[in-house]
Amino acid sequence: MERLVNDKNLLNQFAGDFVGVLDKSRIKYIIVSGFVAISHGRARGTEDIDIIVERIPIQKFEALHKGALKAGFECLQGSGPEMLFKDYLKENLSLRYVRKGQFVPEIELKLAKDALDENQIGERKKLPLTNLPFFFSSIEANLAFKEELLKSPKDLEDARHLRVIYAEKIDEGKVKEIKSLIRKLRLKAR
């Protein structure tokens, strides 16, 4: 069964609806990974949109979860916010939200888990070339993660695509700095 969604308008609307819930809950977020490349015109499908949010207390997550349900989303792992927070988010595991009754696309929601994520949220930005009102992690952070940590053929092609689009604007020193932090914080345990 094909799980990838190729309709960019559908992905934009889906992301926008969930971002609206985050904004209403006053939660800082960044969109990362494949949707960043897709938003910049890369022709490929995806089954999920990856969102990292700032570390939040359970009360704020409860408001977010309630807002998501009210907006027509459901969490695939369950409906009890206390269990979802304790068993998933606090354990650095992601939650998957979908439109009620559908299986794709998904929002893969994660809490910031270390200084790398916190720095990305602190440096979040709207990327004008996307024509979208969402906050993304920087292009440099996306390149560093795709080239240093993820490294799948799809991720490396995403990175090449972003490098072409931002050829004159990429701060290679920043990419190198983030790659160094990835090696220190994420690859040390491997």
Residue pairs with C-beta under 8 A, 6 or more apart in sequence:
3 47
3 103
3 104
4 44
4 45
4 46
4 47
4 104
5 11
5 45
5 46
5 47
5 104
5 105
6 44
6 45
8 38
8 39
10 105
11 35
11 38
11 46
11 49
11 105
12 39
12 132
14 49
14 99
14 105
14 107
15 31
15 35
15 49
15 107
15 132
15 134
16 132
16 133
16 134
17 71
17 72
17 73
18 49
18 51
18 68
18 71
18 73
18 97
18 107
19 29
19 31
19 51
19 133
19 134
20 71
21 64
21 67
21 68
21 71
21 73
22 29
22 51
22 53
22 64
24 67
25 60
25 63
25 64
25 67
27 53
27 54
27 56
27 60
27 64
28 53
28 54
28 121
28 124
28 135
29 51
29 52
29 53
29 54
29 121
29 124
29 135
30 51
30 52
30 120
30 121
30 124
30 135
30 136
30 137
31 39
31 49
31 50
31 51
31 134
31 135
31 136
31 137
32 50
32 51
32 52
32 120
32 136
32 137
32 141
32 142
32 145
33 50
33 142
33 145
33 146
33 150
33 155
33 158
34 44
34 46
34 48
34 49
34 50
34 154
34 155
34 158
35 46
35 49
35 50
36 127
36 136
36 137
36 139
36 142
36 158
36 162
37 44
37 142
37 158
37 161
37 162
38 44
38 46
39 127
39 130
39 132
39 136
40 127
40 129
40 130
40 161
40 162
40 165
41 161
41 165
42 157
42 158
42 161
44 154
44 157
44 158
46 105
47 104
47 105
47 106
48 96
48 104
48 105
48 106
48 107
48 108
49 105
49 106
49 107
49 108
50 108
50 110
51 107
51 108
51 109
51 110
52 110
52 111
52 112
52 117
52 120
52 121
52 137
53 64
53 109
53 110
53 111
53 112
53 121
54 111
54 112
54 118
54 121
55 111
55 112
55 118
56 64
56 111
58 81
58 82
58 85
58 86
61 81
61 84
61 85
61 89
62 81
62 82
62 85
65 75
65 81
65 84
66 81
68 74
68 75
68 97
69 79
72 99
72 100
73 97
73 98
73 99
73 100
73 107
74 97
74 98
74 99
74 100
75 84
75 95
75 96
75 97
76 95
76 96
76 97
76 98
76 106
77 84
77 88
77 95
77 96
78 84
84 95
87 93
88 94
88 95
89 95
89 109
89 110
89 111
90 111
92 110
92 111
92 113
93 110
94 108
94 109
94 110
95 108
95 109
95 110
96 106
96 107
96 108
96 109
97 106
97 107
97 109
98 104
98 105
98 106
98 107
110 117
111 117
112 118
112 120
112 121
114 185
114 186
115 181
115 185
116 178
116 181
116 182
116 185
116 186
119 181
120 137
120 138
120 141
123 137
123 138
123 141
124 135
124 136
124 137
124 138
125 135
125 136
125 138
126 132
126 133
126 134
126 135
126 136
127 136
127 139
129 165
130 136
136 142
138 174
139 162
139 166
139 169
139 170
140 170
140 171
140 174
140 175
140 178
141 178
142 158
142 159
142 162
143 159
143 162
143 163
143 170
143 175
144 175
144 178
144 179
144 182
145 178
145 182
146 155
146 156
146 158
146 159
147 155
147 156
147 159
147 175
147 179
148 178
148 179
148 182
148 183
148 187
149 182
149 186
149 187
163 170
